[in-house]
């Protein structure tokens, strides 16, 4: 009994330590965003003097008005929304259709195909080859040149494959006995059971698409085809000389405050989506890590 009590006491101490460390880590991750939000809501004098920490000083919404007043902002916002939604759905569909047959040991050519995926993950052809491909397909200065390069991630493919391998084989055998083909089994049986993994992969793809700007920097020169992140990057660099460009408009504004407001605005959509996927996200990561 004493051993059991001692063990239980040790578990409680370990649990308290884990909660304290994870809470501290979460606070460390949250504080930079709180600092950015406070700067975005503070007046120019307080921001320029470096007096803003985690609470706004001289509250103002002028920085947000400056960021949101440009029609090009809303155009690039729509571009990023289209890229994220369409890209995530397309990538999730392709990843699922590739991972499901590769999870079956009896699939012919399985080892060769997996080897090709691993090889392409380790040895990348380079951005020049991708640029040549996009130009040959006449996709430069379009939204599709920002979707196609990220449409399949080998890492996400292997997570999905591992999840499919962990599903009970008896469930699919029952579906085959009832006359369901592979496509019907996948849509009606496997996918409903795979919501945790699907939500995890969808979040990975959505974050990558929403935060992506590198491909747009290379493939896009038209302003109306740029994503939000690239627009914000260019806007942030121009605010360094804000006072020289337009002193009248700069009244009450600081370049640091405008940059903070831009960062907060660009983070809001993902922050809204994540709570709805959190429970599936954690469960999907746990299941995907069981088998190699």
N, C-alpha and C positions, 0 to 999 in steps of 0.2 A: 504493500500500500504506500509506503514511504517513497519507493522508487517511482511509482505512478504519479504521486503528488509532486515529486521533484521534477519529473519529466514535464508534467503539465505546467508547473511554474516556469520552467525553462522555455516552453513553447510560448507562454504569455509574454515573457521578456523579449523573446525573438520577434514576436508579432508587434510589440510596441516599438522596437528598434526599426523594424521594416516600415511601419507606418510613418515614423518620424523621418526616416531617410527619404522615403518616397514623397512625403509631403514637402520636405525641404527641396527636393529635386524639382517637384512641380512648381513650387514658388519661384525657384531660380529661372525656370523656363517662362513663367508668366510675367515676371517683373519687367523684362524689356518691352513687352507689348503694352503693359500698363504705363510705362514711361513714355512710349510713343504716343499713346492716347492722351496723356496729360499734356505733352508738348503741343499736340495738335489743337488742344482746346485753350491754350494759354496765349496771352498777349505777347506782342513782339518784344517789349522791353524785358519781360521776365525770361523769355526764351533766350534772347541774345545775351543776357547777363548770366545765364546758366543756373538760374534759381529754381527751375522746375525739376522736381524729382518724380514723385508718384501721384501728385495731386495738382490739378490745373490752378494757375495763378492768373488773375485778370481774365476771367472766362470770356471766350469769344468763339464764334462760328465762322469768322471771316476766312479762315484757311480752308474750310470745307466748301464755302461758297466759291472761292478761287479755283479749287480743284474741280468742282462739279459744274461750273458755268460754261465750260468749253463743250461744244457739240461733238468735237472729236473724241472727247472722253467717253461719251455715251456710245459713239460708234465703235470704238475699240472695246468697250465693255460688252456690246452685243457680239462682237467678233469672238472674244474670249468665251462668252457663254455658249456660242455655237460650237466652237472648237472643243470645249470641255464636254458638252452634252453628247454631240455626235461622235467625237473621238472616243469617249468612254464607252458608249454603247457599241460602237464598231469594234473597239479593242477587246471588250469583254466577250463579244460574240466570237471573234476569231480565236481568242485564247481558249475559250471553252471548247470550240469545235476541234482545236488542235490537241488540247490536253486529254479529252475524253478517250479517243482511240489509243493515244499513247499510254494510257493507264491500263490497257488490257495486254497481259503477257502474250496472248495469242495473236496479236496484231502483226501481220507480216511487214517486215522492214522496220520494225519498231526501234531496234538498236541502232540501225544506220541513221534514221531520222533524228533520234535523240543525240547521236554523235554530231550531226550537223548543227543542231541547236546549240550544243555546248561549244563547238568550234566557233560558231558565229558570235557567241557571247564573249569568248576569250580574245578573238582576233577580229577587230572592227575594221571595215573597209576604209574608213575615213570620211570626213565631211566633203572632200572634193568629189568623190564618187557619188555621194548622195546629191550634191549640187548638179552634177552632170545628168543624173537620172531625173531630177525634178525639171531641169531645163528640157530634156528630151521629151518628157511627158507634157510640156507646156503648163506646168503647175506653178511656176514662179509668180509671185505677187498674187497668190490666191490663198484661201484658208486651208485648202487641202494639202499644201506643202508643209503646213504646220501640224497636220493630223497624221499623215501617212508615216513619217519617220518613227513615230512613237506607237504605232498601231499594234505592235506585238513586242512584249518584253519577255525574254527568256526566263528571267527570274520569276515573274508572275505565272508563266506557263508551268514551271516546275512546282510552284505552290499549289496550283489548281490540280495538276496531275497527282501530286501526293495526296490531296484531299479525296480525289476520286478513287484512288487505290485503297483508301481506308473505309470506303462504304461497304456494307455487307453484300457479298456476292449473291446471297439468297434472295435479296430483294429484286435484283435484275433477273434472276432465274425465274422467279414467280411471274414477272412481267412477260418473259418469253413464253412461258407455259400458257399464259392467257392470250397469246398471239400478238403481242406488241413487238414491233420491229425496233432496231437500234435507235432511230430518230424519235419514235414515240416514247421509248424507254427513257431517253435523255431528257426530253421535254416534260413528260408527265411524272417521272419517278425521280430521276437523278437531280435535276435542277432544283425542285422544291426542297430536297434534302441538303442542298449545297448553298443555301442562303448565306450562312456565315462566311464561307470562302468567297462567294460572289461579291458580297459586300466589301470584304477586305480588298479584293483585287480592284473593284470599282473605285474605292477610295484612293488606292495607289495611282490608278490611271487618272482620276479626276484631279488630284493634286499636281501630278506631273503636267497635265495639259494646262491647268489654270495658271501655274507658276512658270510655264515655259515661255521663253523669249529668245533663246539662243538660235533656234532655227529661223525665227522671224528676222533676226538681225542679219542673217546670211541670205535668206531667200526672198525677203520682202523689202521693197523700196517705196511702194505706194502707201500713203498715210492711212487711207481708208481700209487697208487690208492688214494693218498691224494689230496685234493683240494688246490687251490692257497693260500687261506687264512691261512691254516695250514702250508703250506710250508714257507710262509712269516713269520709266527709267529716263527717257528723253526729257520729260518735264522736270524731273528732279535735277538733272544736270543744267538745265537752263535757269532754274531758280537760283543758282549760285550768283548770277549777275542780275538778279531781279531788280535791284534798286537802280542800276544803270539803264535797264531796258525801259522800265515804266515806273518812275518815281511816284506818280499819282496813284497807280494801282497798288504799289507796295506799301502805302500808308497803313500802318497797323499790322503788317504781315512780316514774317521772318522766313527766310529760306528753310531753316530747320523745322519750323512749324508746318510749312507747306509739305516738306518731305514726309514728316510724321503723319499728316493727314492723308497723303497718298498711300502710305503703307497701310494705315488702318482701313481705308476704303477697299484696297485690293485684298485684304485678308477677310473681310466680312463674309463673302459667299461661302468659303470653305468652313468658316467657323459656324455658319448656320447649318451646313450639311452634316458636319461631323457628329453632333450629338445623336442624330437619328441612326447613324451607322455604328456608333461606338460599341454597343453590345455584340453586334455581329463581327465587328473588327477584332475585338479581343479574342472572341471564341474562334474565329477563323485562323488567327495567328497561332493559337495554341494547338489546334488540330493539325494545321499545316506543318508543324514542327515535330510531330510525333515520329513520322517515318521519314527516312532519307530517300 
